[in-house]
């Protein structure tokens, strides 16, 4: 059975993507323009990525309550 996100997990995933995507874009911009990544883009990218992985990992561990 396919496991779905709860409303809370979906909101958290959305917020994590809102953090991750601009961080990734800013990271690419900083590398192209200044030839080195900055601390803030790295922080945004890694924190968003870790949050996304954590949400997906907890979704897979959650027991199916409908059974």
WOCOR-V29655 format. One record per pair of residues at least 12 apart in sequence whose ideal C-beta (glycine too) atoms are under 6 Angstrom apart, sorted by the first residue. I is the first residue (numbers start at 1). J is the second residue. D is the distance in whole Angstrom. If there is no record, write none. Layout:
# WOCOR-V29655
i = {I;I}
j = {J;J}
d = {D;D}
This chain:
# WOCOR-V29655
i = {3;9;12;13;16;16;16;19;19;20;20;23;23;23;23;24;26;27;27}
j = {59;55;55;55;48;51;52;44;48;48;49;41;44;45;48;45;41;41;45}
d = {6;6;6;5;5;4;5;6;4;3;6;5;3;4;6;5;4;4;5}
